[in-house]
Amino acid sequence: MSKSYISAKIRKLVRDRAQNCCEYCLIPESLTLVPHQVDHVITEKHGGKTTEENLALSCSLCNQAKSSDIASMETETGDVIRLYHPRKDQWRENFQIEESNGVIYPLTTIGRVTIQLLKINRSACLPYRQMLAQAKILIQK
């Protein structure tokens, strides 16, 4: 959690930039019971700043799962791999969504560790993502 104050202006910029969707799992805020949160991609604990370039909109489930992590261990190799960074990485280069079931698949190692750590394919999200993907209204950066 951030100890820094995030101004209303910056919060609005982050929300508008993300089009009110989680920048990790793509779930729109309108489909959640808890408002999305402004997340420090690189937490203050790890030297991250409260700047536009280091903030992302995150649903509460992704934000809780991510916590202060900036990397995770890749299970196949045991290598420590950094997590997806919404300001530096392209979503479509790291992930792909399957319209038929709403599952997000990794295209890169960064995508794989991010999906694993954030539990992006949790069953509660799949029906919503499936519906949005089939309707072609998911925002994929």
Backbone as a printed PyTorch tensor [residue, N CA C, xyz], in Angstrom:
tensor([[[  0.8260,  -1.1860,   0.0000],
         [  0.0000,   0.0000,   0.0000],
         [  0.8680,   1.2460,   0.0000]],

        [[  0.3760,   2.2560,  -0.6510],
         [  1.1180,   3.4990,  -0.7330],
         [  0.9670,   4.3260,   0.5250]],

        [[  2.0550,   4.9730,   0.8950],
         [  2.0130,   5.9180,   2.0000],
         [  1.9280,   7.3280,   1.4570]],

        [[  2.0620,   7.4790,   0.1510],
         [  2.0550,   8.7830,  -0.4870],
         [  0.6390,   9.2180,  -0.8040]],

        [[  0.4880,  10.5240,  -0.8010],
         [ -0.7740,  11.1100,  -1.2150],
         [ -0.8030,  11.1440,  -2.7370]],

        [[ -1.8910,  10.6760,  -3.3190],
         [ -2.0670,  10.7430,  -4.7650],
         [ -3.1940,  11.7420,  -5.0160]],

        [[ -2.8700,  12.8090,  -5.6920],
         [ -3.8360,  13.8820,  -5.9110],
         [ -5.0180,  13.4080,  -6.7530]],

        [[ -6.1170,  14.1160,  -6.6260],
         [ -7.3200,  13.8070,  -7.4120],
         [ -7.0260,  13.9410,  -8.9040]],

        [[ -6.1970,  14.8860,  -9.2680],
         [ -5.8430,  15.0970, -10.6800],
         [ -5.1120,  13.8770, -11.2340]],

        [[ -4.1480,  13.3610, -10.4890],
         [ -3.4040,  12.1850, -10.9550],
         [ -4.2920,  10.9490, -10.9440]],

        [[ -5.1480,  10.7960,  -9.9300],
         [ -6.0850,   9.6600,  -9.9060],
         [ -6.9810,   9.6680, -11.1390]],

        [[ -7.4750,  10.8390, -11.5010],
         [ -8.3300,  10.9640, -12.6810],
         [ -7.5520,  10.6060, -13.9460]],

        [[ -6.3340,  11.0790, -14.0430],
         [ -5.5000,  10.7630, -15.2010],
         [ -5.3020,   9.2550, -15.3210]],

        [[ -5.0050,   8.5870, -14.2100],
         [ -4.7870,   7.1340, -14.2130],
         [ -6.0660,   6.4110, -14.6280]],

        [[ -7.1940,   6.8260, -14.0700],
         [ -8.4780,   6.1920, -14.4200],
         [ -8.8240,   6.4040, -15.8920]],

        [[ -8.6680,   7.6310, -16.3550],
         [ -8.9950,   7.9350, -17.7470],
         [ -8.0880,   7.1660, -18.7050]],

        [[ -6.8040,   7.1400, -18.4030],
         [ -5.8300,   6.4410, -19.2500],
         [ -6.1860,   4.9500, -19.3510]],

        [[ -6.6390,   4.3650, -18.2490],
         [ -7.0030,   2.9410, -18.2210],
         [ -8.4400,   2.6920, -18.6660]],

        [[ -9.1580,   3.7390, -18.9560],
         [-10.5700,   3.6580, -19.3440],
         [-11.3740,   2.8800, -18.3060]],

        [[-11.0350,   3.1100, -17.0240],
         [-11.7050,   2.5030, -15.8780],
         [-11.6660,   0.9740, -15.8710]],

        [[-10.6210,   0.4050, -16.4750],
         [-10.4240,  -1.0460, -16.4770],
         [ -9.1180,  -1.3820, -15.7820]],

        [[ -9.0910,  -2.5220, -15.1230],
         [ -7.8580,  -2.9930, -14.5060],
         [ -6.8210,  -3.1790, -15.6100]],

        [[ -5.6480,  -2.6260, -15.4000],
         [ -4.6120,  -2.7070, -16.4210],
         [ -3.8950,  -4.0560, -16.4390]],

        [[ -4.2420,  -4.9140, -15.5120],
         [ -3.6600,  -6.2580, -15.4720],
         [ -4.6400,  -7.2890, -16.0300]],

        [[ -5.8470,  -7.3770, -15.4550],
         [ -6.7950,  -8.4300, -15.8520],
         [ -7.9000,  -7.9300, -16.7830]],

        [[ -7.9550,  -6.6300, -17.0370],
         [ -8.8860,  -5.9840, -17.9740],
         [-10.3230,  -5.8410, -17.4710]],

        [[-10.6210,  -6.2530, -16.2600],
         [-12.0010,  -6.1690, -15.7600],
         [-12.3890,  -4.6970, -15.5610]],

        [[-13.5180,  -4.2850, -16.1450],
         [-13.9750,  -2.9130, -15.9330],
         [-14.4350,  -2.6990, -14.4860]],

        [[-14.2050,  -1.5290, -13.9890],
         [-14.6010,  -1.2140, -12.6200],
         [-16.1120,  -1.3580, -12.4330]],

        [[-16.8740,  -1.1010, -13.4790],
         [-18.3360,  -1.1800, -13.3890],
         [-18.8340,  -2.5970, -13.0840]],

        [[-17.9750,  -3.6080, -13.2630],
         [-18.3720,  -4.9850, -12.9850],
         [-17.8660,  -5.4960, -11.6430]],

        [[-17.3050,  -4.6190, -10.8450],
         [-16.7680,  -5.0430,  -9.5580],
         [-17.5600,  -4.4140,  -8.4180]],

        [[-17.4990,  -5.0530,  -7.2680],
         [-18.1870,  -4.5310,  -6.0900],
         [-17.3440,  -3.5030,  -5.3440]],

        [[-16.0330,  -3.5600,  -5.5620],
         [-15.0980,  -2.6700,  -4.8840],
         [-14.4330,  -1.7970,  -5.9410]],

        [[-14.3340,  -0.5010,  -5.7090],
         [-13.6850,   0.3680,  -6.7020],
         [-12.2460,  -0.0670,  -6.9900]],

        [[-11.8310,   0.1390,  -8.2390],
         [-10.4370,  -0.1210,  -8.6070],
         [ -9.5350,   0.8350,  -7.8380]],

        [[ -8.2830,   0.4390,  -7.7000],
         [ -7.3230,   1.2110,  -6.9170],
         [ -6.1840,   1.6950,  -7.8030]],

        [[ -5.6150,   2.8320,  -7.4230],
         [ -4.4260,   3.3200,  -8.1050],
         [ -3.2360,   2.6090,  -7.4680]],

        [[ -2.5180,   1.8640,  -8.2800],
         [ -1.4250,   1.0020,  -7.8280],
         [ -0.0800,   1.5960,  -8.2170]],

        [[  0.8620,   1.5450,  -7.2830],
         [  2.2520,   1.8430,  -7.6110],
         [  2.8110,   0.5950,  -8.2810]],

        [[  3.1560,   0.6720,  -9.5620],
         [  3.6770,  -0.4900, -10.2660],
         [  4.9630,  -0.9560,  -9.5850]],

        [[  5.8790,  -0.0380,  -9.3810],
         [  7.0510,  -0.2840,  -8.5460],
         [  6.7380,   0.3900,  -7.2210]],

        [[  6.5780,  -0.3910,  -6.1840],
         [  6.1490,   0.1610,  -4.9020],
         [  7.1900,   1.0910,  -4.3060]],

        [[  6.7120,   1.9380,  -3.4400],
         [  7.6180,   2.8570,  -2.7510],
         [  8.6820,   2.0810,  -1.9770]],

        [[  8.2980,   0.9440,  -1.4620],
         [  9.2200,   0.0700,  -0.7330],
         [ 10.4460,  -0.2790,  -1.5860]],

        [[ 10.2430,  -0.3490,  -2.9030],
         [ 11.3180,  -0.6890,  -3.8280],
         [ 11.8410,   0.5380,  -4.5770]],

        [[ 11.5230,   1.7200,  -4.0800],
         [ 12.0290,   2.9510,  -4.6860],
         [ 11.1320,   3.5730,  -5.7270]],

        [[  9.9190,   3.0370,  -5.9090],
         [  8.9920,   3.6110,  -6.8720],
         [  8.4550,   4.9540,  -6.3980]],

        [[  8.1940,   5.8130,  -7.3490],
         [  7.7080,   7.1650,  -7.0520],
         [  6.2170,   7.2760,  -7.3420]],

        [[  5.6080,   8.2800,  -6.7490],
         [  4.2010,   8.5690,  -7.0120],
         [  4.1330,   9.5270,  -8.1940]],

        [[  4.3340,   8.9550,  -9.3770],
         [  4.3060,   9.7130, -10.6210],
         [  3.3950,   9.0090, -11.6100]],

        [[  2.9530,   9.7360, -12.6150],
         [  2.0760,   9.1620, -13.6400],
         [  2.6850,   7.9100, -14.2720]],

        [[  4.0010,   7.9230, -14.4640],
         [  4.6910,   6.8250, -15.1260],
         [  4.7750,   5.5630, -14.2630]],

        [[  4.4970,   5.6930, -12.9740],
         [  4.6050,   4.5450, -12.0710],
         [  3.2650,   4.1630, -11.4470]],

        [[  2.1950,   4.6720, -11.9870],
         [  0.8750,   4.3620, -11.4440],
         [  0.0200,   3.6560, -12.4870]],

        [[ -0.7650,   2.7060, -12.0280],
         [ -1.6620,   1.9570, -12.8990],
         [ -2.9730,   1.7230, -12.1670]],

        [[ -4.0500,   1.5580, -12.9060],
         [ -5.3360,   1.2340, -12.3110],
         [ -5.4240,  -0.2770, -12.1550]],

        [[ -5.7790,  -0.7220, -10.9710],
         [ -5.7990,  -2.1420, -10.6510],
         [ -7.0730,  -2.4920,  -9.9020]],

        [[ -7.6930,  -3.6050, -10.2720],
         [ -8.8300,  -4.0730,  -9.4810],
         [ -8.2900,  -4.4990,  -8.1170]],

        [[ -9.1550,  -4.5610,  -7.1460],
         [ -8.6900,  -4.8690,  -5.7920],
         [ -8.0760,  -6.2740,  -5.7090]],

        [[ -8.5890,  -7.2310,  -6.4920],
         [ -8.0380,  -8.5920,  -6.4530],
         [ -6.6230,  -8.6460,  -7.0200]],

        [[ -6.3890,  -7.9810,  -8.1450],
         [ -5.0350,  -7.9510,  -8.7040],
         [ -4.1010,  -7.1790,  -7.7800]],

        [[ -4.5880,  -6.0750,  -7.2290],
         [ -3.7500,  -5.2580,  -6.3590],
         [ -3.3710,  -6.0240,  -5.0930]],

        [[ -4.3120,  -6.7650,  -4.5190],
         [ -4.0060,  -7.5660,  -3.3280],
         [ -3.0110,  -8.6670,  -3.6610]],

        [[ -3.1960,  -9.3260,  -4.7870],
         [ -2.3000, -10.4200,  -5.1620],
         [ -0.9000,  -9.8950,  -5.4730]],

        [[ -0.8200,  -8.7430,  -6.1060],
         [  0.4720,  -8.1630,  -6.4530],
         [  1.1840,  -7.6530,  -5.2170]],

        [[  0.4480,  -7.0160,  -4.3200],
         [  1.0150,  -6.4550,  -3.1000],
         [  2.2050,  -5.5770,  -3.4450]],

        [[  3.3290,  -5.7900,  -2.8010],
         [  4.5130,  -4.9720,  -3.0950],
         [  5.4870,  -5.6850,  -4.0240]],

        [[  5.0500,  -6.8000,  -4.6160],
         [  5.9430,  -7.5710,  -5.4880],
         [  6.2350,  -6.8140,  -6.7810]],

        [[  7.4570,  -6.9630,  -7.2510],
         [  7.8530,  -6.4060,  -8.5450],
         [  8.3730,  -7.5040,  -9.4760]],

        [[  8.4980,  -8.7200,  -8.9340],
         [  8.9930,  -9.8630,  -9.7040],
         [  8.4550, -11.1410,  -9.0610]],

        [[  8.6360, -12.2490,  -9.7780],
         [  8.2240, -13.5410,  -9.2460],
         [  9.1170, -14.6160,  -9.8600]],

        [[  9.1070, -15.7860,  -9.2400],
         [  9.9060, -16.8910,  -9.7460],
         [  9.1430, -17.6240, -10.8410]],

        [[  9.8100, -17.8370, -11.9390],
         [  9.2400, -18.5860, -13.0480],
         [  9.3690, -20.0650, -12.7040]],

        [[  8.2420, -20.7540, -12.6410],
         [  8.2270, -22.1220, -12.1190],
         [  9.0260, -23.1060, -12.9630]],

        [[  9.0630, -22.9170, -14.2800],
         [  9.7540, -23.8700, -15.1450],
         [ 11.2750, -23.8000, -15.0090]],

        [[ 11.8120, -22.5890, -14.8250],
         [ 13.2670, -22.4250, -14.8040],
         [ 13.8180, -22.0480, -13.4330]],

        [[ 12.9650, -21.5280, -12.5730],
         [ 13.4290, -21.0430, -11.2770],
         [ 14.0160, -19.6450, -11.3510]],

        [[ 14.0000, -19.0290, -12.5340],
         [ 14.5160, -17.6710, -12.6960],
         [ 13.5530, -16.6580, -12.0810]],

        [[ 14.1040, -15.5830, -11.5580],
         [ 13.2890, -14.4790, -11.0570],
         [ 13.0410, -13.5400, -12.2300]],

        [[ 11.7720, -13.2920, -12.5140],
         [ 11.3520, -12.5000, -13.6700],
         [ 10.5100, -11.3290, -13.1850]],

        [[ 10.7660, -10.1530, -13.7300],
         [  9.9740,  -8.9830, -13.3470],
         [  8.5320,  -9.1390, -13.8200]],

        [[  7.6330,  -8.4640, -13.1300],
         [  6.2240,  -8.4870, -13.4980],
         [  5.9460,  -7.5180, -14.6410]],

        [[  4.8160,  -7.7150, -15.2750],
         [  4.3290,  -6.8200, -16.3240],
         [  4.2140,  -5.4050, -15.7730]],

        [[  4.6930,  -4.4400, -16.5250],
         [  4.6610,  -3.0250, -16.1420],
         [  3.7860,  -2.2900, -17.1590]],

        [[  2.5790,  -1.8870, -16.7700],
         [  1.6480,  -1.2750, -17.7200],
         [  2.1550,  -0.0180, -18.4190]],

        [[  3.1260,   0.6700, -17.8660],
         [  3.6440,   1.8790, -18.4990],
         [  4.7950,   1.5820, -19.4500]],

        [[  5.4710,   0.4620, -19.2640],
         [  6.6400,   0.1520, -20.0850],
         [  6.4000,  -0.9850, -21.0710]],

        [[  5.4640,  -1.8580, -20.7620],
         [  5.2050,  -3.0320, -21.5910],
         [  3.8840,  -2.8740, -22.3310]],

        [[  3.7770,  -3.5210, -23.4690],
         [  2.5300,  -3.5570, -24.2230],
         [  1.7350,  -4.7930, -23.8060]],

        [[  0.4700,  -4.6060, -23.4510],
         [ -0.3650,  -5.7200, -23.0000],
         [ -0.4050,  -6.8190, -24.0560]],

        [[ -0.6670,  -6.4410, -25.2920],
         [ -0.8170,  -7.4210, -26.3770],
         [  0.4570,  -8.1870, -26.7050]],

        [[  1.6040,  -7.6600, -26.2950],
         [  2.8580,  -8.3750, -26.5180],
         [  3.1050,  -9.4390, -25.4430]],

        [[  2.4240,  -9.3100, -24.3220],
         [  2.6400, -10.2140, -23.1920],
         [  1.4820, -11.1510, -22.9080]],

        [[  0.2930, -10.8020, -23.4060],
         [ -0.9170, -11.5730, -23.0860],
         [ -1.8030, -11.6950, -24.3120]],

        [[ -2.6360, -12.7090, -24.2690],
         [ -3.6560, -12.9030, -25.2920],
         [ -4.8930, -13.4260, -24.5950]],

        [[ -6.0480, -12.9130, -24.9740],
         [ -7.2900, -13.3780, -24.3540],
         [ -8.0230, -14.3150, -25.3020]],

        [[ -8.5100, -15.3990, -24.7650],
         [ -9.2950, -16.3630, -25.5340],
         [-10.7680, -15.9720, -25.3910]],

        [[-11.3590, -15.5590, -26.4930],
         [-12.7410, -15.0830, -26.4550],
         [-13.7230, -16.1470, -25.9850]],

        [[-13.4620, -17.4040, -26.3170],
         [-14.4300, -18.4600, -26.0070],
         [-14.5740, -18.7260, -24.5100]],

        [[-13.5380, -18.4020, -23.7250],
         [-13.6330, -18.7040, -22.2950],
         [-13.1590, -17.5780, -21.3700]],

        [[-12.6430, -16.4910, -21.9370],
         [-12.2020, -15.3600, -21.1230],
         [-10.8470, -15.5400, -20.4660]],

        [[-10.1650, -16.6370, -20.7660],
         [ -8.8580, -16.9000, -20.1660],
         [ -7.8090, -16.0240, -20.8450]],

        [[ -6.9240, -15.4540, -20.0270],
         [ -5.7970, -14.6960, -20.5400],
         [ -4.5940, -15.6260, -20.5350]],

        [[ -3.9660, -15.7730, -21.6980],
         [ -2.8040, -16.6400, -21.8570],
         [ -1.5440, -15.7970, -21.9810]],

        [[ -0.4350, -16.2980, -21.4580],
         [  0.8220, -15.5510, -21.5800],
         [  1.4460, -15.7470, -22.9610]],

        [[  2.0770, -14.6990, -23.4480],
         [  2.8470, -14.7860, -24.6810],
         [  4.3450, -14.6850, -24.3910]],

        [[  4.6680, -14.2820, -23.1590],
         [  6.0620, -14.1010, -22.7560],
         [  6.2430, -14.6520, -21.3420]],

        [[  7.4740, -14.7290, -20.9210],
         [  7.7580, -15.1440, -19.5460],
         [  7.2160, -14.1100, -18.5700]],

        [[  7.3300, -12.8360, -18.9120],
         [  6.7670, -11.7730, -18.0700],
         [  5.2670, -11.9910, -17.9210]],

        [[  4.6000, -12.2960, -19.0130],
         [  3.1670, -12.5760, -18.9560],
         [  2.8560, -13.7750, -18.0790]],

        [[  3.6550, -14.8150, -18.2050],
         [  3.4160, -16.0430, -17.4350],
         [  3.5380, -15.7990, -15.9250]],

        [[  4.6020, -15.1170, -15.4920],
         [  4.7590, -14.9020, -14.0490],
         [  3.7180, -13.9250, -13.5190]],

        [[  3.3180, -12.9660, -14.3430],
         [  2.2860, -12.0150, -13.9150],
         [  0.9400, -12.7070, -13.7570]],

        [[  0.5650, -13.5310, -14.7110],
         [ -0.6940, -14.2900, -14.6190],
         [ -0.6850, -15.1730, -13.3790]],

        [[  0.4250, -15.8290, -13.1570],
         [  0.5440, -16.7340, -12.0110],
         [  0.4460, -15.9780, -10.6850]],

        [[  1.2420, -14.9360, -10.5070],
         [  1.2820, -14.2230,  -9.2350],
         [ -0.0180, -13.4870,  -8.9480]],

        [[ -0.5760, -12.8150,  -9.9500],
         [ -1.7890, -12.0330,  -9.7410],
         [ -3.0550, -12.8780,  -9.8020]],

        [[ -2.9090, -14.1580, -10.1410],
         [ -4.0680, -15.0530, -10.2590],
         [ -5.1050, -14.4650, -11.2180]],

        [[ -4.6170, -13.9990, -12.3410],
         [ -5.4480, -13.2830, -13.3090],
         [ -6.6020, -14.1250, -13.8360]],

        [[ -6.4370, -15.4200, -13.9210],
         [ -7.5090, -16.2760, -14.4420],
         [ -8.3640, -16.8930, -13.3510]],

        [[ -8.5550, -16.1590, -12.2590],
         [ -9.4240, -16.6550, -11.1830],
         [-10.8410, -16.8210, -11.7350]],

        [[-11.4960, -17.8460, -11.2690],
         [-12.7880, -18.2380, -11.8480],
         [-13.8530, -17.1530, -11.7540]],

        [[-13.7870, -16.2980, -10.7750],
         [-14.7970, -15.2510, -10.6230],
         [-14.7700, -14.2470, -11.7790]],

        [[-13.6240, -14.0800, -12.4250],
         [-13.4870, -13.0920, -13.4950],
         [-13.7970, -13.6440, -14.8790]],

        [[-13.6620, -14.9460, -15.0520],
         [-13.7490, -15.5150, -16.3940],
         [-15.0860, -15.2730, -17.0990]],

        [[-16.2370, -15.4450, -16.4530],
         [-17.4880, -15.2110, -17.1830],
         [-17.6190, -13.7720, -17.6810]],

        [[-17.1760, -12.8120, -16.8770],
         [-17.2530, -11.4060, -17.2830],
         [-16.3250, -11.1310, -18.4600]],

        [[-15.0810, -11.6270, -18.3510],
         [-14.1170, -11.4050, -19.4330],
         [-14.5600, -12.1040, -20.7090]],

        [[-15.1380, -13.2940, -20.5680],
         [-15.6290, -14.0240, -21.7380],
         [-16.7060, -13.2070, -22.4500]],

        [[-17.6470, -12.7080, -21.6870],
         [-18.7360, -11.9200, -22.2580],
         [-18.1950, -10.6580, -22.9440]],

        [[-17.2800,  -9.9640, -22.2770],
         [-16.7250,  -8.7330, -22.8310],
         [-15.8620,  -9.0120, -24.0610]],

        [[-15.0920, -10.0880, -24.0280],
         [-14.2490, -10.4380, -25.1680],
         [-15.1000, -10.8010, -26.3840]],

        [[-16.1530, -11.5620, -26.1520],
         [-17.0210, -11.9590, -27.2630],
         [-17.7600, -10.7580, -27.8400]],

        [[-18.0540,  -9.7890, -26.9880],
         [-18.7420,  -8.5800, -27.4530],
         [-17.7620,  -7.5700, -28.0300]],

        [[-16.4610,  -7.9190, -27.9940],
         [-15.3880,  -7.0660, -28.5340],
         [-15.3120,  -5.7220, -27.8200]],

        [[-15.5870,  -5.7120, -26.5070],
         [-15.5100,  -4.4510, -25.7880],
         [-14.4580,  -4.4670, -24.6730]],

        [[-13.6150,  -5.4810, -24.6670],
         [-12.4900,  -5.4690, -23.7210],
         [-11.4350,  -4.5240, -24.2420]],

        [[-10.8560,  -3.7890, -23.3620],
         [ -9.8080,  -2.8530, -23.7370],
         [ -8.4720,  -3.5710, -23.6020]],

        [[ -7.8510,  -3.8540, -24.7250],
         [ -6.5460,  -4.5110, -24.7290],
         [ -5.5370,  -3.5180, -25.2700]],

        [[ -4.7140,  -3.0340, -24.4130],
         [ -3.7430,  -1.9940, -24.7730],
         [ -2.7720,  -2.5000, -25.8190]]])
